[in-house]
Amino acid sequence: MKYFLAGDIGGTKTLLRLDHPRSTMVDPVFVKSHSSQAYPSLVEIVTEFIAAAQTQLGMEIEIESACLGIAGAVIDGASYLPNLDWHINADGLAQALQIPNLKLINDFTAIGYGITQLRSADFQTLQTGSPRPNAPIAIIGAGTGLGQGFLVHNGTDYQVMPTEGGHADFAARSTQEFELSRYICRQKQLDRISNERVISGAGIVAIYQFLRDTSNLSENPDLANVVRLWESAPETAVDPAGKISALAIAKTDPLAQATMQMFVSLYGAEAGNLALRTLPYGGLFVAGGIAAKNLPLIADGTFLNAFDRKGRVSNLLTHIPVHVVLNPQVGLLGAVAQAACL
C-alpha cells in the first residue's frame, strides 16, 4: 500500500506523521516526534522515522507524496531555518528520500489548511458571532513570533493566503503603550517595532521588563531571579515567559498579572485589526502556543474587549465568530490534508 507523509518542522521539534488513503484525521498510521536540534539535517530525521514506521508495521512502506510545514519562509520550493542552520530544498529532499511528490509550505500556511480539518472539540469559542457559509476565515497565532493569514473560498474549497502581518508596525492605543514602544526601541536600539515585538513570547518578557522599570509594582524574588538570568544569558537561560504567565493565571503575582493583562489586550486588539482587514465571518481562529496555554487569561474578557473595541465599526466585530485553537497539531493536520492532495 502506498502512503503519504506529513510534517511540522520547527526549530525545536519535528513532528512527522504517516497516513494512507484509508486513514482518518484522528487515526493516523504512525506518528513520531523528534528533537530537531539533535540532527544535522531533515533527511536524517525522515530516514529514521521511516525505519521506525517500518519496524512497527512489520513491512516495507512506499511513500508516494509528502507535505512538510516549515518554520520559515518557503520561496521557490526552498527554505532556510536559521535556528537550525538548515537549508531545505524540495527537489533535493525528494531525491534523497525517494519520494516522487514532495511539497514544502510555510508552517502558518499549514495551520491555515489545518483549520479546515478541526472538529468542535479542537477549539473553544470566545464569541459566537453570526457565521456565514463560505465567508473568509482569519488566523492569528502568537508563539515564538506572530503569524497571520486568512482563507478565502474559491467556490469549491478554501485557499490559504499567507501574510507577514506580524511584522507590520506596532500601533499604540494609549500613552502607556506608546511608552512601551519607546522602551523597547531604546532597549533593542531600534527605530521602529513590529507587532511581533510585543505579541509573542519575547513580547511577554518585554512588557514585564517595561512594567517592572516604570510602575510601582514590586517583583516576586523568584521570578526576578529567572528574568535576571535570562537577561544576562538569553540563549542558555530558561525563557521567563512561561513563569510570568503561570503566576498570572495563579493570581499570585500582581506584576505578572499586569503583564499578561496588557499582553492579552494587545493580542486582542491586533486580532481585531486583522478582522477589520479581512471581515472573516467564517471565523477568526487564534492559534499558536500562547493562547491555548493561557486560556483562562484569553477567555476572561480582556481579549474580546480589545477585539471588539473599534470605535464606529465595533458592531462589525461583534458579529465575527472568534475561536481559540486547542489542538497543538493543527499545523500537522494541514500538512496531512495537503499531502493527500498531491
N, C-alpha and C positions, 0 to 999 in steps of 0.2 A: 504494500500500500504506500502511496506517495503522501508525504507530509509537508506542512508548511511551518516556518519558524517565525516567531515574533520576538522582539527585544526592546527593552527600555534601558538605554545605555547612558549611565551617569558617571560623574567624576568620582563618586564614592562606591556606587553599587551598580552592577549589571544584572538585570533580571531577564531570563530567557524562558520562552515557552514554546512547546511543540504541540501541534494540533494536526488533525486530518479532517477531511470533509464531513465526517460524521460526528466530530467533536461539537460540544456546546461551549458557550462562553463561560459557564460555571463548571465545566467538566473537561479540562484540558488533558492531553495525553501525558505530558511531563512538564514540570516547572522547576527551575533551579536558580538560586541567587549566587552571584559571585562577587568577591571584592575586586573592584576594578583596579585598584592600586597594586594588587598582587600579581598582575600580569603585564608583560611587555607590550602586548597588542591585543586587539579584539579577536584576531584569528585564533590565538591560543585558548581564549575563553570559549569560543564557539566549538572548537575542536574537542575540548574537554567535555562540554555539555553534550555534544552528540554521542561521545563514547559512553557517558553516564546513562543517557537515554537508551542506548542500545543494550547496555547491561541490564537495565531494569526491565525492558521489554523482551529481552531474550531473542532479539532478532536484528538483522541489518535494516537500517532505515534509509530511505532516499528522500532528501528534501527538495521539493520542486520549486518552492518560492519562499522568500523571506522579506520581511519589512522590519527595519530597525529604527526606533526613535532615538535620536542623538541629542544630547545636551549641548548643542552648539548649532551655529548656522550651517545649513546644507546648501551649497552652491554648486550647480552643475554636477550633482551626484557625489560630491566630496565634502568632507567636514574635518575640522581641526578641533580637538578637545584640549584646551590649554591646561586644564588641571591635571591631565594625564600625559600631555605631550604626545598625543596620538593623532596621526593623520590617517583618516579613513576614506577610502575611495571605493565606491560601489562596484565598479568593474573589477578592480583588483581583488576585492574581498570575495566577490562571486567566483572568480577564477581560483583563488586559493582554497575556497571551501567547496568548490564544485557544485554550486547552487546556480541553476540556469537563470532564475529570475530573482534579482535582489534589488531592493529599493531602500534608500536612506531618506528619512524625513526628520524634521526638527521635532524635539520632544514635545513641544507645545502643540504642534500640528497633530501629533499622535493623541494628545489629550483631547483635542477637538473632535477627532473621529471617535474617541472613546466615549465622549459624552452621549453620542447617539446609541451606545450599547448599554447604558446604565439602566438598572431596574430601580423601582421606587425605594428599595432598601439601601441603595447605594448613595443616597443623598438626603439631606434634611432641608425642608423648605422653611425659609425665613419669611417670605412674603408670597402669598398665593397668587396675587395679581389677577389678570384676565388673559390667560394664554390664548394665542391664536394659532391655528394649524399652519404649518409651513412658514411661519414667520422667522426672521433672523434669530439666531442664538448667539449670545456673547459669552466669552470665557475670560476669567482673570485669575491669576494664581501667584501668590507671594510665597517664596521659599528662599533659596539662595539669591535669586533675583526676582524680577516681577514680569511674568508673562501675560500677554493679552492677545486676543484674537476673536474672530467671530465666524459664524457659519451662515451660509445662505442656501436656500433651497432652489434647485435648478429645474424643478418640475418633476424630478424623479427621486432624488435624494439630496442630502446635504453635502455641500462642499466647504472645506475649511479654508479660511482666509487668514493666514498668519500676519502678525504685525510686530513692530518694535515699539509699541506704545509705552512699555515700561521705561524706555529711555527718553520719553518726552519730558519737557520742562516741568519741574515741580511747581505747583501754583499754591501759594499760601492763602489761607482764608481768613487769617486773623493776625494781629500783631505778634502773638506768641509763635505762630507757625512761621512768620517772616523772620523772627529772631532765630528760630530753629534752622532755617535755611542759611542764615548768615553764620551761625555757629558751625555748621557742617562745612561750609565753604572755607572758613578760617582753619578749621581742624585738618581738612584734607587738601588745603591750598588749591581750591578750585574757584573758577569764576562763574559757575552755574552748577546746579544739581538737578538730577533727574528724579522722577517718581521712584525709581528703583533704589535710590539712596536712602529713602525713608520708609518705603513699603516693601520690606524684605527682612530677613533675619538680621542682617547688618544694620538695617534701619531701626530695629528694636533697640539695639545696643546704642546707636547714635542718639535716639530720643532719651534713653536712660541717662547717658552722659550729659546731655543738654539740661535735663531737669535737675540732675544732681548738682550741676555747676551754677544753675540760675535760679533755683527755687529754694524754699526754706525746708523742704522735706529732707529728713535725715536718712542716712544709708544703713541698711542691715549689714552688720560687720561681716557675716559670711559671704553675702553677695558682693560686698565691696571688695573682698579679697579675690573672688573669682574674676571680677571686672578688672582689677589691677593687674592680675597675672595675664589676662588676655591683652590688656593694653601694652604690656611690656614684651609679649611674645605671641602675637595673634596667630602665627602659623602652627604653633605647637600646643598652646593652651586650650582649655575647654571653652567653647563658644558660650558666652553668658546668656544668650537669648532664651534658651530653654529654661534656665534657672529663673530669669526675670518673669517669664510667663507663668511658670509653675507657682511662684509666690503670689502673683496677681490673682490667679484662679483660687488659691487658698485664702486670699484676702488677709494675709499676714504681714504684708509689706506695703505701706502707703506709697512709697516711691515707685515700686514695681507696678502697683495698681494704676498710678497716674500715667506711667509709661505706656502700659498696654491700652488704657483708655484713649490716649492720644493716638497711638498706633492704629487701633481699630477704627477710630473716627476718620483718620486719613485714608485708610483702606476703603471704607465705605464710600467716602467722597469720590475717590478715584474710580471705584466701580460705577458710581452714578455718572461720572463723566463719560466712561465708556458706553454706558447705556444711552446717554443723550446722543452720542455719535452714531450708534447703530440701531436704536429703538428695538431691542431684542424681545419682542412679545412672545417669542418661543421660549424665553427664559434666559436669565443671566446666571451662569454657574461659577461659583467661587471654588477653584481647585487649589493645588499647591499644598505643601505640608503644614503650613502655619495655621490655616483656617480649621482643618479637621482636628488638629491637636489642641486648639484653643476654642473649641466650640462653645463652651459656656460664656466666653467673652464675646465671641462673634454674635451669639444669639441673645445677648441681654438687652438689645435695643439700640446700642450705640452705633453699630454698623448701619442698620436700616435708617436711623435718624439722619445720618450723614448722607446716605444713598439717596433718600427721598427729598432732601432739603436742597432744592434747585430753584428757588425763587418763583418766578411767574410760571414756570413749566413743571413745578413739582407734581402736579396732577398726572403728568405723563409717566413719571417714575413709579407712582403708587400702583399702576396697573401692570407693571412688569414683574413676572414671577422671578423670585430670587432663591437660589438653592446653594447649599454648601455640599460639595462632593466629599463623601466619606470613604469611598473605595480608593485605597492607595495605589491600586493597579489600573487606574483609568487610562493611563498612557499605554500600558501594555495591551489593554483591550482594543484601543485604537489601532495599534500596530498589528494585532491579530486580524482585525477586520480588513485592513489594507493588504496584508499578506494573502488572505484568502481570495482577493480580487485580482491578484497578479497572474 
